Amino acid sequence: MRSAWILRAVTPLSPRPGAPPAGLCDSCRHQKVIANTRGSSFSMCERSKVDERYAKYPRIPVERCPGYEEREGEGS
């Protein structure tokens, strides 16, 4: 029997106890958090859809990114 995977998009990433921060991605307008039914969440870079230089799921924490753009409402 084949398992059905259901993914849902959640933005922004809600830190869970014990979950590593995603670095710059947590405040980037290009981040889309993908969560599965087993409780795991993944930081997806939407820039990867239009620019192959960006990884779809970058290694976290991301400390430097030339495509970083601060999400509205995140600045001080």
DABEL-V942768 format. One record per helix or strand of 3 or more residues. SS is the DSSP state (h for helix, s for strand). FROM is the first residue (numbers start at 1). TO is the last residue. If there is no record, write none. Layout:
ss | from | to
SS | FROM | TO
SS | FROM | TO
This chain:
ss | from | to
s | 7 | 10
h | 24 | 27
s | 31 | 36
s | 41 | 45
h | 46 | 49
